[in-house]
Amino acid sequence: MKIFSSFLVVLTAVLLFFLPFSEAVYDFRTDVKTDSLYSATDPGEATDNLTLTHEIYDDDSSTLSLLSSNSADIPVLSAYSPDSHSILVSGLSENSTRTLAVSYDIYALTGWSGIDTFVSRLGLFWILIIFSFVVCGFVVLFRGRA
């Protein structure tokens, strides 16, 4: 019986490890912001430099997505400057205008420094909980108490 009990405790730890906990913390700390930015290109020009209203969370430009109102465009992010919140968009059609919908993740916990500190430590607490389940499973196994 004690082997089965310790097996269940270790199995619980493994199942807890596979929960998408880090994604849940990320979703709690961020919001999706969408800016509608007007863009016009001149003849012979297929790029435009635009300024976002907020900075991208952790300067991770991979969370940015672009959608153009001009069907001839295939907008692609070429560069992001975290200091000025500006992006360089390429793949735009020459000599035309469009509205670009730019979606990106922003920091959601502004003004909540205590909550942010707690949330930033949750990953460590989660690993400690999982580790304690494994330790408890082995204690139950070797001490003979169930």
Buried (B, 14 or more C-beta within 10 A) or exposed (E): EEEEBBEEBBEBBEEBBEEEBEEEBBEBBBBEBEBEBEBEBEEEEBBBEBEBEBBBBEEEBEBBEBBBEBEEBEBEBEEBBEEEBEBBBEBBBEEBEBEBBBEBBBBBBEEEEEEBEEBEEBEEEBEEEBEEBBEBBEEBBEEEEE
